[in-house]
Amino acid sequence: MTIAADIAVALVALLHGYFLILEMFLWDKPRGLRTFGVTPEFAAASKSLAANQGLYNGFLAAGLMWALFLGPDGRPVGIFFLACVVIAGIFGAITVNRRILRVQALPAAIALALLLLS
């Protein structure tokens, strides 16, 4: 992978690590409430669902970090996990909030393009 692709993949991994923290640990805290625009009542009722979603984001981050750890041999792994992130971002934009397209899918699509071009 090129340096630009590596940096982009690392940034997407870090972003998904941050999503894990937000959804698993900060969902019902002021930062989580603000970030997701939910009420304390909704956050309390959906806390376990958000934690589950956060865990999945953690798996995406782990897969991307694994791809980086493997170096050039990790290219197929990176392509797979970035494709997963793009698809999840598109689905989230359609079903939840269009902002997800910009926050999740776009960075992953850029990283995927850089990886495919490397």
PyMOL commands that set and color helices and strands:
alter all, ss='L'
color gray80, all
select helices_A, chain A and resi 3-24+30-36+40-95+99-117
alter helices_A, ss='H'
color red, helices_A
deselect
rebuild
show_as cartoon
